[in-house]
Amino acid sequence: MGNGRKGFTHSQWIGIIWVSVSLLLIMAIGFFSSRHTPEASETDTIEASYIKKSPRYKGTEYRNNNNKSSDRKLQEKRTNSYRTLDSNMYSPGHAPTRRQPLVVELNSADTLTLQLLHGIGPAYARRIVRYRDRLGGFTNIGQLLEVYGFTQELLDHIAPSLTLDTTDIRQIDINTIELKQLIKHPYIEYYQARDIIKLRNRGVTFHTADDLRAVPSMSDTTLARLLPYINFGEQAKSTATQ
């Protein structure tokens, strides 16, 4: 008892002091926290009750007039976009209808239109247009297999989305075309073009496909591929009437 005061030892006094300090700290923290957390006033309670009863209150969100105006403008932009993408897809005031299948006309489509086809990227689109220009137009969809890198699998995939108009196939006049132009056609080899020009120089005029069979290097396979791109011109007509 000699080391304590009023019956407490030195260690007990230290413990009492720590407990007292801790309680004072807790009370101080609680006091300052309550001062910085304002309680909801009666006015706030009434205002919150009014908002919830208002017809403009949607679920847990209060939508003011400015928000309604912004939403209306956003909806108008979306509606205009739908009309631009596909007039059959969305009609104002009606439920959206099913989108029409994509259809691309192979002989008139540009590179951007061709890229709408699944599996056709910029490179394929450019190759298709270049080859189409060299041919004078496609006469059948299967000619896409002659485009560099094109596969049967890709052709089968896009074929349901393709149509073909062959009314504007560009033809060559076999009786007047020059050698340097003739050899540009994908279906004519240089030696075949040379033989055609040689016969013409001898006074031969081509009137029909049978006349072209007289070209030594012309096979029936090549002739069959070439015929849709050939016309026999005015020279053939004039010699036929003589």
Buried (B, 14 or more C-beta within 10 A) or exposed (E): EEEEEEEBEEEEBEEEEEEEEEEEEEEEEEEEEEEEEEEEEEEEEEEEEEEEEEEEEEEEEEBEEEEEEEEEEEEEEEEEEBBEEEEEBBEEEEEEEEEEEBEBEBBEBEBEBBBEBEEBEEEBBEBBBEBBEEBBBBBEBEBBEEBEEBEEEBBEBBEEBBEBEEEEBEBBBBBEBEEEEBBEBBBBBEEBBBBBBEBBEEEBBBBEBEBBEEBEBBEEEBBEBBBBBBEBBEBBEEBEEE
